[in-house]
């Protein structure tokens, strides 16, 4: 089973010197933090803020190419978690076909935000996330840590 989620925050983790995308289930019960690099976080932040750069950045370029080919991003699905690495698929429609493209979750999320496409996570991925580690991490969060994207 897959669960629809939304980006609810983007924050900096000083312990790992990385950024964290906070995905939260539509019902609000499931939370999935995904650690990403600065470049990916910047791209996601620009999409969340609706900021357009004077020249297309990488994810804008990919979206522009898909638009020019009349391809549409149907959804992205975070499909697995192995050795602290998340895996995802980007689902596209092109003419009468559906294509599934292997992608990093950070890239897939950046594209989904630009295309206003839904983000899904396989239920077993949420279950694989160490609940003890996640609980410890969540205990230290404050509401302001979610930034202005918290809705």
N, C-alpha and C positions, 0 to 999 in steps of 0.2 A: 504494500500500500504506500502511496505517496501523500505527503502533507503539503498544502500550499503555505508558503511563508512569505514574509515581507522583510525588507531591510528596515530595521528599527533603530539602528545606530551604527556609528563608525567611530572608533576610538583608538587611542594610542596605548600600547602596552609597554611601559618602560622596562619591565622585567625581561622581555624578549626583544626589545627594540624593534617591534613590529606593530602593525595596525590590525585591528580586529573588526570584522564585519559582524554585526549582531543580526541574526535572522530570528524572527519570532513567528510562530504559527498564527494563522488567522484567528484561532480561538484564544490565543494568548498563552496557552499552556506549554508549548514547546519552545525552547530557546536553543539556538545553535551558534556558537561563536566560531568564526573562521579567521585564522591568522593569515594576513597577506602582507606583501611588501609595500613600500612607500609609493611606487609608481602605480600599482594597482589601486591602492587606497585613494590616490589622487584622482584617478579616472572615475572611480565610483563616486567620490565626493562631488566632482564636477557634474555628473549625471543627477545626483540627488538634489543639487542646488539649481539645476537647470541652467548651468553656465555653459555658454558656447565659446570656444576659443576662436581666434581669428583664422586659424588654419586647422584642419581636422587632425585630431590626435588619433592614435592607432584604433581605438574602439569606434570612434566616429567614422574613420575610413572604412572599417569592416561593415558598419551599418550602411554607409553610403553605397558600397559595392553591392550589398544585398538588395538595397532599394533599386539600384540601377538594373539589376538582374531580375527584378520583380519577385524576389524571394522574401519570405516572411519568417521571422522568428516566432514559432508557435509557443515554445516554452523552454525553460532550462530545468534540468533535474540533477540534483546532487545525488549521485548513485552509490557511492561507497566511501569508506574511510579505512585506509590501510596504512599502518605504521605512521600515524599522525599526518597522513596526506589524504586530502579529499579528492574525489574524482567526480566529474560531471559530464553530462551530455547536453548539447544544444540541439533542439529539434527545430528543423526548418521545413517550410513548405515551398516547393519550387515546381511550378506548373502543376501537374497532377500527381506529383510525388512528394513523399515525406522523407527527409534526410536526417540522419542522426550523426552529429559530429562530436568526437571526443574533445573535451575542452577543460581547461582549469576552471574551477568554480569562480575565481576572481574575475577572469575574462568573461565567463558566461554571465555573471551577475552584472558586470559593466554593460554588456550588450543588452541584456534583458531590461535594464533600467532605461536605456536609450530607445528601445523598441516598445516599451510599455508591455512587455511580455511577462507572464506569470513565472514565479520561481517556486519549484517544488523540491522537496527533500524526501528521499526514501526513508520510511519509518525505521528501518534497521540501522541507518546511519545515525539517527538521533539516539537510538538505544546503544550503539557502539561507543558513543562519546562517553567517556568515563564519568559516571554520575558523581562519584566522589570528587574528582578533579573539577567538574563543572560546578558542583555545589560550593566547593571551597572558593572558586573564582567568583561565583555569583554573590557569595556572602560579602565580599569586599567591594562590590559595586554600589555606587550611589546613584540616585536618579539623574544627577547632572552629568554622570559619565556617559549617558546615552546621547548627549549633545542635542542639537536642535532637530534631529531627525526623529526623535521619539514622538510617537503619536498615540 
